[in-house]
Amino acid sequence: RVGTSNCQVGLPEVKLGLLPGGGGTQRLPRIVGIEEAVRMITSGDPVSAQKALSIGVLDSIVDLPGKVTAREEYDLLRIGAVSFAKGVVGKSLQSRIVGLQTVKAAPQSFFDKMTTELKRTKRSLNAPHVAMEAVRASSELSIVPGLKREQELFQSLFSAPEAKAQQYLFFAERLARRVPNVDASKVHKLDRVGIIGAGTMGGGIAMNLIRNGIPVVITEVKEEALTRGIALMEKNFSSGVRKGRYTQETMKSWMSLITPAIGLEALNDVDLVIEAAFENMALKKKIFADLDRICRKDTILCSNTSTLDIDEIASVTSRPEKVIGTHFFSPANVMLLLENVRGAKSSDETIATVMKMARTIGKVGVLVGNCWAFVGNRMLDRYRNEAWCLLQEGALPSDVDGAIQGFGFPMGPFQMADLAGNDVSWRIRDGKGLLDPANRDPNERYTGSVADALCERGRFGQKVQKGWYDYPEGSRQGVIPDEVTQIVKDFAAKSGYPQKKWTSQDIIERCMSPMINEGFKILEEGIASRPSDIDVIWIYGYGFPRANGGPMHYGERIGFKRILELVKKYCALDPKTSYWKPAPLLVEIAESGESLQKFWERKSKANNSKL
């Protein structure tokens, strides 16, 4: 087995909901040992040529002399392979025939540890666990029975919903890169990028750029904030050095690409600017007006806004065609989604540039249209609102979180709120005057009463060790507090809504169906190009369980007739909540019985898309 020095070796089938069905689970452990094989196969991640050589997957590496063409690489590899073959010809094949090798069994403690790790990292996915079972069989069976066992386990996964969801997502992610009616070849250079704000978000965005070789100018208003932001980036990178992900020298080379500065004037010669300031329209308009004056006329201006109107931000500039939203998700140096928001006048070059930037810095870029909260947060609002509604109707926070985690999310909505800080949304409601009942729309159901009561008691979340849950010193594991349980029950008794015992399935249906209904409204308005784009956003930005393929794919699996029944049911029970009104597209697909793919192929031709 011979490879070039820049090749990678891996068995990625688990990422498609399968296991290596061509003998990989039986042959790899006979080469590298059972523990290394389990790690490679259950992760699906490739290893470098150097790593492959050190563990025995490769017998020899052919060094490449710098940049070479594909043809030159092939020729060098062929020469290297022939040279290796000449070196072993005439020698015993006993140690080289993989099927003749035996596998030393790993201790039970290793499998227990891996099971725990897979439950933490792969959550609801079954394929990694089945793949580990197949690899374990290599130490218990000879090669022929082992291959038979592998095939049995492969067949158990092949037609399962998880495999279909994983394979759907594989193609959905690649499809999201293709923006209809935009010339992807029109790309603006990115030799230097400016970032406004050195906080958690701005610093995370900068880390993505510099570790991919793009120099950054990062600005702040005050020296202390700038110093603090640079120190946080160094701290985050140092963690990677300690874990052996890269060297201290690599970290230093990345940090050398940062130019810290006070004030926007330092951005006068960058190719693109990403504004990561506080989510306030007046502030963002002031920044963009200043950028329009300071930056070169060809500089692209991006806002990291998560909800605000991109066209209104662009309106204060003389270059609306060069203004676009680039919504990174926190922490930006970790989360993979980049929701790019097209303004009414955003040019092909502007769109193509940010979509290419996403790929360059290792993000999954999805282009969406301009509306309040765009795609992800707009649907999240419905999901979170229904979680709050459930508290008014007899459910407890732990009931909701338990059901949602059982569905496959890493956290439930109340756990997520504690992590983000309950005071953030409380201050937004306060800013809108909603804490005073007199200011609320009598035709809309107000669901924030319990959350308001918690914030009035200082229960802001993990940062103060108490929110929807209590957090003992040094722990992120929430404990159900009697105080919150009583508050929820008191408000539920006064809510005027019928009380019931909610099952996990009830809760999942209540939270998922308004999201799917909203997804069809988003498609109808032309905010998303295709249903699969919505699913990619929710998988990579919000932790939607991969085993279920995203909200739109999940809706198809459950059946859109069933989703429509649920939407109509809750619309009748809660007529004050406007988003329960069935989306016309949901009604149409439920009545048509078509697959989502065929339905959207037909509808998208007539759809007046904003994309």
C-alpha positions in Angstrom: 0.0 0.0 0.0 1.8 3.1 -1.3 0.6 6.7 -1.2 1.9 10.2 -1.9 2.9 12.5 0.8 -0.2 14.7 0.5 -2.7 11.9 0.4 -5.3 11.2 3.1 -6.6 7.7 4.0 -9.9 6.9 5.7 -13.1 5.0 5.7 -15.9 7.6 5.6 -18.9 5.3 5.3 -20.2 6.0 8.8 -20.9 9.6 7.7 -23.4 8.2 5.3 -25.1 6.1 8.0 -23.3 2.9 6.9 -20.2 0.9 7.8 -17.3 -0.1 5.4 -19.0 -3.0 3.7 -16.2 -4.1 1.5 -14.2 -5.8 4.2 -12.9 -2.7 5.9 -14.1 -3.5 9.4 -12.3 -6.9 9.2 -9.2 -5.9 7.3 -8.2 -2.6 8.9 -8.0 -4.0 12.5 -5.7 -6.8 11.1 -3.4 -4.0 9.9 -3.5 -1.3 12.6 -5.0 -3.1 15.6 -8.5 -3.0 16.9 -8.3 0.2 18.9 -7.0 2.3 16.1 -9.4 0.7 13.7 -12.4 1.5 15.9 -11.3 5.2 16.1 -10.9 5.5 12.4 -14.0 3.7 11.4 -16.4 5.2 13.9 -15.2 8.8 13.2 -15.1 8.4 9.4 -12.3 11.0 9.4 -9.2 10.5 7.2 -5.7 10.5 8.5 -2.6 12.1 6.9 -0.2 10.1 4.9 2.4 10.4 7.7 -0.1 9.1 10.3 -1.2 6.2 7.9 2.5 5.2 7.5 3.1 5.3 11.3 0.2 3.0 12.1 0.8 0.6 9.1 -2.1 1.5 6.7 0.6 2.6 4.2 3.8 0.7 3.6 5.5 3.5 1.9 5.2 7.2 1.1 6.2 8.9 -2.2 7.4 12.4 -1.5 6.2 15.1 -3.9 8.5 17.9 -5.0 6.2 20.8 -4.2 3.2 21.5 -6.5 2.7 19.0 -9.2 -0.1 18.2 -11.7 -2.4 15.3 -11.2 -0.6 13.5 -14.1 2.8 14.1 -12.5 1.5 12.9 -9.2 0.2 9.7 -10.8 3.5 9.1 -12.6 5.5 9.6 -9.4 3.2 7.3 -7.4 3.4 4.6 -10.1 7.2 4.8 -10.0 7.2 4.6 -6.2 4.8 1.6 -6.2 7.0 -0.3 -8.7 10.0 0.5 -6.6 8.3 -0.8 -3.4 7.2 -4.0 -5.2 10.7 -4.7 -6.4 11.9 -4.4 -2.8 9.5 -7.1 -1.5 9.5 -9.5 -4.5 10.7 -12.9 -3.5 10.0 -12.4 0.2 7.5 -14.3 2.2 3.9 -13.2 1.8 2.8 -14.7 5.1 2.9 -11.3 6.9 1.5 -9.4 4.0 -1.8 -11.3 3.4 -4.2 -9.4 5.6 -6.7 -12.2 5.9 -4.1 -14.5 7.5 -3.5 -12.1 10.4 -5.2 -12.4 13.7 -6.4 -9.5 15.8 -5.6 -9.1 19.5 -8.8 -8.4 21.5 -9.2 -5.0 23.2 -10.2 -4.9 26.8 -13.9 -4.3 27.6 -12.9 -1.0 29.3 -11.9 0.3 25.8 -15.3 -0.4 24.3 -17.1 1.0 27.4 -15.0 4.2 27.0 -15.7 4.4 23.2 -19.4 3.8 23.8 -19.5 6.7 26.2 -17.5 8.9 23.8 -19.8 8.0 20.8 -22.9 8.8 22.8 -21.4 12.2 23.6 -20.1 13.1 20.1 -22.5 11.2 17.8 -25.6 11.5 20.0 -28.5 10.0 18.2 -26.5 8.3 15.4 -26.6 4.5 15.4 -24.1 3.7 12.6 -20.9 4.4 14.7 -22.1 1.9 17.3 -22.9 -0.8 14.8 -19.5 -0.1 13.0 -17.7 -0.7 16.4 -19.6 -4.0 16.8 -18.4 -5.0 13.4 -14.8 -4.1 14.1 -15.0 -6.0 17.4 -16.1 -9.1 15.5 -12.6 -9.1 13.8 -11.1 -10.2 17.1 -13.7 -12.9 17.7 -14.0 -14.4 14.2 -11.6 -15.5 11.5 -11.7 -13.5 8.2 -14.5 -15.3 6.4 -17.1 -15.4 9.2 -16.0 -11.9 10.1 -16.8 -10.7 6.6 -20.2 -12.4 6.8 -20.9 -10.7 10.1 -19.9 -7.3 8.5 -22.4 -7.9 5.7 -25.2 -8.7 8.2 -24.5 -5.5 10.1 -24.2 -3.5 6.9 -27.6 -4.7 5.7 -29.2 -3.7 9.1 -28.1 -0.1 8.4 -28.6 0.1 4.6 -32.3 0.8 4.5 -32.6 2.5 7.9 -34.0 6.1 8.1 -30.6 7.3 9.5 -28.7 6.2 6.4 -31.2 7.9 4.1 -31.0 11.1 6.2 -27.2 11.0 6.2 -27.0 10.4 2.4 -29.6 13.1 1.8 -27.4 15.6 3.8 -24.3 14.6 1.9 -25.8 15.8 -1.3 -27.7 18.7 0.4 -24.5 20.2 1.6 -22.9 20.1 -1.8 -26.1 21.5 -3.4 -26.1 24.5 -1.1 -22.8 25.6 -2.6 -24.6 26.2 -6.0 -26.4 29.5 -6.0 -29.1 29.7 -8.8 -28.5 32.4 -11.4 -25.2 33.6 -9.9 -21.9 33.5 -11.8 -19.6 31.7 -9.3 -16.5 32.7 -11.2 -16.9 36.4 -10.4 -15.0 36.5 -7.2 -13.3 39.5 -5.5 -9.8 39.0 -4.2 -9.4 38.5 -0.4 -5.8 39.4 0.3 -6.7 41.3 3.5 -9.9 41.3 5.6 -11.1 43.8 8.2 -13.1 42.8 11.3 -15.0 45.3 13.4 -15.1 44.1 17.0 -12.6 41.9 18.9 -15.2 40.3 21.2 -16.1 36.6 21.2 -17.7 36.8 17.8 -15.2 39.1 16.1 -12.3 37.1 17.5 -13.8 33.8 16.5 -14.3 35.1 12.9 -10.6 36.3 12.9 -9.4 32.9 14.0 -11.1 31.3 11.0 -9.5 33.6 8.6 -5.9 33.6 9.9 -5.7 29.9 10.3 -6.5 29.7 6.6 -3.8 32.2 5.7 -5.9 35.4 5.3 -4.4 38.4 7.0 -6.8 40.3 9.2 -7.1 43.9 10.5 -9.2 43.8 13.7 -10.5 47.0 15.2 -12.0 48.1 18.5 -13.1 51.4 20.0 -11.0 51.0 23.2 -7.5 49.6 23.7 -8.6 47.4 26.6 -11.2 45.7 24.5 -8.7 45.1 21.8 -6.1 43.7 24.1 -8.6 41.4 25.8 -9.8 40.1 22.4 -6.3 39.3 21.2 -5.5 37.6 24.5 -8.7 35.5 24.1 -7.7 34.4 20.6 -4.2 33.4 21.9 -5.8 31.4 24.8 -8.1 29.6 22.3 -5.2 28.7 20.0 -3.1 27.6 22.9 -5.7 25.1 23.9 -5.2 23.5 20.4 -1.5 23.4 20.9 -1.9 21.6 24.3 -4.2 19.0 22.6 -1.6 18.4 19.9 -3.7 19.7 17.0 -0.9 22.0 15.8 2.4 23.3 16.9 3.4 26.4 18.8 5.2 27.6 15.7 2.0 27.2 13.6 0.1 29.2 16.2 2.7 32.0 16.1 2.5 32.1 12.3 -1.3 32.5 12.5 -1.2 35.3 15.2 1.4 37.2 13.1 -1.4 37.7 10.4 -3.4 39.9 12.9 -3.0 43.7 12.8 -4.8 45.1 15.8 -6.1 48.7 15.5 -8.2 51.4 17.2 -10.9 53.0 15.0 -12.2 52.3 11.6 -9.7 54.3 9.7 -7.3 51.3 9.7 -9.7 49.6 7.3 -9.0 51.9 4.4 -7.1 49.3 2.3 -8.8 46.0 3.0 -10.7 43.9 0.4 -13.7 42.9 2.6 -15.0 44.0 6.0 -17.0 41.9 8.5 -18.8 44.0 11.1 -19.4 42.1 14.3 -20.8 44.9 16.5 -23.8 44.8 18.9 -27.1 43.9 17.3 -28.5 47.4 17.0 -29.7 48.9 13.8 -28.7 52.5 14.5 -25.2 51.4 15.5 -24.8 49.3 12.4 -26.0 52.0 10.1 -23.5 54.5 11.7 -20.7 51.9 11.1 -21.6 51.3 7.5 -21.9 55.0 6.7 -18.4 55.4 8.1 -17.1 52.4 6.2 -18.5 53.7 3.0 -16.5 56.8 3.5 -13.3 55.1 4.6 -13.0 52.0 2.6 -11.9 51.6 -1.1 -14.8 51.7 -3.5 -14.3 48.0 -4.4 -14.3 46.8 -0.8 -17.2 44.4 0.1 -19.0 45.4 3.3 -20.5 42.5 5.4 -22.7 42.5 8.5 -22.7 39.7 11.0 -26.3 40.6 11.9 -28.5 37.7 13.0 -31.9 39.3 12.5 -31.7 42.9 11.1 -32.7 44.1 7.6 -29.6 44.0 5.3 -31.2 46.4 2.8 -31.8 49.1 5.5 -28.1 48.7 6.5 -27.0 49.0 2.9 -29.2 52.1 2.4 -26.7 54.4 4.2 -24.0 53.5 1.7 -23.3 54.4 -1.9 -22.5 50.8 -2.7 -25.5 48.6 -1.9 -24.4 46.1 -4.5 -21.3 45.5 -2.3 -23.3 45.0 1.0 -24.3 41.5 2.2 -25.0 39.7 5.5 -22.5 37.1 6.8 -24.2 35.5 9.8 -21.6 33.5 11.7 -22.8 31.3 14.6 -21.3 31.4 18.0 -18.6 30.3 18.8 -17.5 31.4 15.3 -14.2 29.5 15.5 -16.1 26.2 16.1 -19.6 26.4 14.5 -19.6 25.4 10.8 -22.5 27.3 9.4 -22.2 30.6 7.6 -25.7 32.0 6.7 -25.0 34.5 3.9 -27.9 37.0 3.5 -28.4 38.5 0.1 -29.6 42.1 -0.1 -31.9 43.4 -2.9 -29.0 44.9 -4.7 -26.1 42.5 -3.7 -24.1 41.8 -6.9 -23.0 38.4 -8.3 -19.4 39.2 -7.3 -20.4 40.0 -3.7 -22.4 36.8 -3.4 -19.8 34.6 -5.1 -17.1 36.1 -2.9 -18.7 35.3 0.5 -19.8 31.9 -0.7 -16.2 31.1 -1.7 -14.9 32.7 1.6 -17.1 30.2 3.4 -15.4 27.2 1.7 -11.9 28.8 2.1 -12.3 29.1 5.9 -13.9 25.7 6.3 -17.5 26.8 6.7 -20.7 25.4 5.2 -22.1 28.5 3.4 -25.8 28.8 2.5 -27.3 31.8 0.7 -30.6 33.1 2.1 -32.9 36.0 1.3 -33.5 39.1 3.4 -36.3 39.0 6.0 -36.5 39.3 9.8 -34.2 36.7 11.4 -33.5 35.1 7.9 -34.0 31.3 7.9 -32.5 29.8 11.0 -33.5 32.3 13.7 -36.9 32.8 12.2 -37.7 29.1 12.6 -35.9 29.0 16.0 -38.4 31.7 17.2 -41.3 29.4 16.5 -39.6 26.4 18.2 -38.6 28.4 21.3 -42.1 30.1 21.5 -43.8 26.7 21.5 -41.5 25.5 24.3 -42.6 28.5 26.4 -46.3 27.7 25.4 -45.8 24.3 26.8 -45.0 25.7 30.2 -48.4 27.5 30.2 -50.1 24.2 29.5 -48.7 21.8 32.1 -45.2 20.9 31.0 -42.1 21.6 33.0 -38.7 22.8 31.5 -37.2 19.4 32.2 -40.0 17.6 30.4 -39.4 19.7 27.3 -35.6 19.5 27.4 -35.7 15.7 28.0 -38.0 15.1 25.0 -35.9 17.3 22.7 -32.6 15.7 23.9 -34.2 12.3 23.3 -35.0 13.4 19.8 -31.3 14.0 19.3 -30.6 17.7 20.0 -27.5 18.3 22.1 -29.6 20.5 24.4 -33.2 21.4 25.0 -34.5 25.0 24.6 -34.3 25.8 28.3 -30.8 24.4 28.7 -29.8 26.4 25.6 -31.4 29.5 27.1 -29.4 29.1 30.3 -26.2 28.7 28.3 -26.9 31.8 26.1 -28.1 33.9 29.1 -31.8 34.5 29.8 -31.2 38.2 30.3 -30.3 38.7 26.6 -33.9 38.0 25.3 -35.3 39.6 28.5 -33.7 42.9 27.6 -34.9 42.7 24.1 -38.5 42.2 25.4 -37.9 45.1 27.8 -36.7 47.3 24.9 -39.9 46.5 23.0 -42.0 47.5 26.1 -43.3 43.9 26.4 -42.7 43.6 30.2 -45.7 45.9 30.7 -48.9 44.0 29.8 -50.5 47.2 28.6 -48.1 47.3 25.7 -48.7 43.8 24.4 -50.9 43.0 21.4 -54.1 41.6 22.7 -54.5 39.6 19.5 -51.1 37.8 20.1 -50.4 35.2 22.8 -47.6 36.4 25.1 -45.4 33.5 26.1 -42.5 35.2 28.0 -44.2 35.6 31.4 -42.3 32.7 33.1 -39.0 33.7 31.6 -39.6 37.3 32.7 -40.4 36.1 36.3 -37.1 34.2 36.4 -35.1 37.2 35.2 -36.7 39.4 37.8 -35.3 37.0 40.3 -31.8 37.2 38.8 -32.0 33.7 37.3 -30.0 34.6 34.2 -28.5 31.2 33.5 -25.2 29.4 33.8 -23.1 32.6 34.2 -24.8 33.2 37.6 -25.3 29.5 38.4 -29.1 29.7 38.3 -31.6 30.0 35.5 -34.2 27.4 34.4 -31.9 25.1 36.3 -29.4 25.5 39.3 -25.7 25.0 38.5 -23.6 23.9 41.5 -20.1 25.5 41.6 -18.0 24.3 38.7 -20.8 22.3 37.1 -22.6 22.8 33.8 -25.0 20.0 34.6 -28.3 21.6 35.6 -30.3 20.5 38.7 -34.0 21.0 38.7 -34.9 23.7 41.3 -38.1 23.6 43.3 -38.3 27.4 43.0 -38.6 27.3 39.2 -41.0 24.3 39.3 -43.3 26.3 41.5 -43.1 29.5 39.4 -44.0 27.5 36.3 -46.9 25.8 38.0 -48.2 29.1 39.4 -48.2 30.8 36.0 -49.7 27.7 34.3 -52.6 27.8 36.8 -53.3 31.4 35.9 -52.7 31.1 32.1 -56.3 30.1 31.2 -55.0 27.3 28.9 -56.0 23.7 29.5 -53.5 21.7 31.5 -52.4 18.2 30.4 -49.7 15.6 30.9 -47.3 15.9 28.0 -45.6 12.9 26.5 -42.2 13.1 24.8 -43.9 12.5 21.5 -46.4 15.2 22.1 -43.6 17.7 22.9 -41.6 16.8 19.8 -44.6 17.2 17.6 -45.5 20.5 19.2 -42.0 21.9 18.7 -41.2 20.5 15.3 -44.5 21.1 13.4 -44.5 24.9 13.6 -40.8 24.9 12.4 -41.7 22.8 9.3 -44.8 25.0 8.6 -42.5 28.1 8.8 -40.0 26.4 6.5 -42.7 26.2 3.8 -43.5 29.9 4.3 -39.8 30.7 3.9 -39.8 28.7 0.6 -42.9 30.4 -0.6 -41.4 33.8 0.1 -38.3 32.9 -1.8 -36.1 33.3 1.3 -34.5 29.9 0.8 -33.6 28.4 -2.6 -34.6 24.8 -1.8 -35.9 22.7 1.2 -32.5 21.1 1.6 -30.8 24.5 2.2 -33.1 24.9 5.3 -32.0 21.4 6.5 -28.3 22.3 6.1 -28.8 25.4 8.1 -30.4 23.6 10.9 -27.9 20.7 11.0 -24.8 22.9 11.0 -26.1 26.0 12.9 -28.5 24.6 15.5 -27.5 21.0 16.2 -30.6 19.4 14.6 -30.0 15.6 14.8 -28.3 14.3 11.7 -30.2 11.0 12.0 -33.4 12.9 11.3 -31.9 14.9 8.3 -33.1 18.4 9.2 -36.7 19.7 9.8 -37.9 19.5 6.2 -36.5 16.0 5.7 -38.0 14.9 9.0 -41.3 16.3 8.0 -41.3 14.2 4.9 -40.4 11.1 6.9 -43.3 11.7 9.3 -45.6 12.6 6.4 -46.7 16.1 5.5 -50.3 15.0 5.9 -49.6 14.4 9.6 -47.7 17.7 9.9 -50.7 19.5 8.4 -53.0 17.8 10.8 -50.9 19.0 13.7 -50.6 22.5 12.4 -54.4 22.7 11.9 -55.0 21.2 15.4 -52.8 23.8 17.2 -54.1 26.6 15.0 -57.6 25.8 16.2 -56.5 25.5 19.9 -54.4 28.7 19.7 -55.9 31.0 17.1 -54.1 34.0 18.6 -50.7 32.6 17.4 -50.5 33.7 13.8 -47.6 31.4 12.8 -49.9 28.4 13.2 -51.8 29.4 10.1 -51.0 26.6 7.6 -48.6 27.5 4.9 -50.2 27.1 1.4 -47.2 25.0 0.2 -47.7 22.7 3.2 -51.3 22.3 2.3 -50.5 21.7 -1.4 -47.8 19.0 -0.8 -49.9 17.2 1.8 -52.7 17.0 -0.7 -50.5 16.1 -3.7 -48.7 13.1 -2.0 -45.5 14.0 -4.0 -42.0 13.6 -2.6 -40.5 16.8 -1.4 -37.9 16.7 -4.1 -40.3 16.3 -7.0 -42.7 18.8 -5.4 -40.1 21.5 -5.1 -38.7 20.8 -8.6 -42.1 21.6 -9.9 -42.9 24.6 -7.6 -39.4 26.3 -7.8 -39.8 26.9 -11.5 -42.8 29.1 -10.8 -41.6 30.5 -7.4 -40.8 34.2 -7.3 -37.5 33.7 -5.5 -35.7 36.5 -3.7 -32.5 34.5 -4.4 
